[in-house]
Amino acid sequence: MGVYNRAPLAFERGEGARLFTTDGEAYLDCMAGIAVNALGHAHPRLVQALKDQAEKLWHVSNIFKIPGQEALAKRLCTETFADVVFFTNSGAEAVECAIKTARKYHWARGDVERIDIIGFDGSFHGRTVAAVNASGNASYLEGFGPPLPGFVQVPFGDPDALKAAIGPTTAAIIIEPVQGEGGARAMSVAEMTAIRQLCDDNGILLIFDEIQCGLGRTGRLFAHDWADGQANPDIMCVAKALGGGFPVGACLATIEAGSAMSVGSHGSTYGGNPLAMAVGGAALDELAKPELLAHVREVAGYFTQQLSGLRDRYPDVVVDVRGKGLLIGVKLATPNREFMQHAREEHLLIAGGGDNCVRLLPPLNLTLDEAREAVERFERACDRARAKARAAA
Ligand SMILES: *Cc1c(COP(=O)(O)O)cnc(C)c1O
């Protein structure tokens, strides 16, 4: 189906932050499959984990115990607020599980009217029917029938609107601590803790969608960790970096929030399969390393400083630099789709984003030398954008 606007590039091989086309041209990858290849391409440890597991066992049904699943779940719970985990194959499925978990929690307590999920303008939670309803993005909903009941949207960063939206039918709030597709808009620690408090005061559940911003991307293992435990969610969705490129996602919950999800409430054929668990376990080990998280903070600091310099030197191209850690948004004065092409001409791969942003989402182990090279290529893309704007004027 023609659902993708594909760039005219095909890659054959990857190594670290480099991608090589079928005709051997090298590109510096600062989008990493939209925050998926967080350890770069062909990371030796992930390759080995996949190969080893591939020779043993690919799939068994979830009607059996799966030791790799138990191990990864335990590991995720040790690293987070969570007590229980459901494994999925994608981010959107993790969001589906989160929505079901939140509603069932209230239902089991007799609060059957509490079904509303409050989401935010500019959010992205995936492309399933429930996920597009949770984000409320009109262009993703158009043509797919009436919006589903039980979903409410409020503006991002407007506490009064959020308070006004909460009522006796509210089940949960779903929010990305750093909006990804929306253009790298980060919540402050104060905003996160205020939302946590609001949920506590009103008996509603807090769902963090950390599918893009989690697993080291912001320089802490999870973006809400910047609140040092003061803004832990009840339910959290992860995916993307968890498999480093192998499809895997997870919905994490506290024992209380997950309590109504009993035998038969939910399921998945492939979710938590041994291949995904082997790669996920290896990826999590690497992503949780304090040295890696410190490295993310260092490289992110470098990018922020350098890109802010470009904003000063190219005010006709770069309007704003934002985001958190290595989820970097650069808001442009020239069309972002064209800028992505200028960057490709400089052999730099970057992602698009809402609000006319481009996003830099490099592998978290990008070296400082590679970061320097990325900035140089980005600057040359700014030159191209400037020249194009001037020629058109
Ligand atoms: C990518 C993404 C999703 C959807 O993940 P899929 O694996 O594409 O289903 C959901 N939420 C956020 C924040 C994302 O970035």
The ligand as an ORCA input file, in Angstrom:
! r2SCAN-3c Opt
* xyz 0 1
  C       6.883      4.970     17.450
  C       5.967      5.344     18.538
  C       4.799      4.609     18.793
  C       4.333      3.485     17.922
  O       5.231      2.432     17.844
  P       5.052      1.338     16.667
  O       6.115      0.319     17.010
  O       5.273      2.037     15.377
  O       3.688      0.792     16.782
  C       4.028      4.993     19.873
  N       4.384      6.016     20.668
  C       5.498      6.734     20.449
  C       5.854      7.850     21.375
  C       6.314      6.446     19.370
  O       7.391      7.185     19.134
*
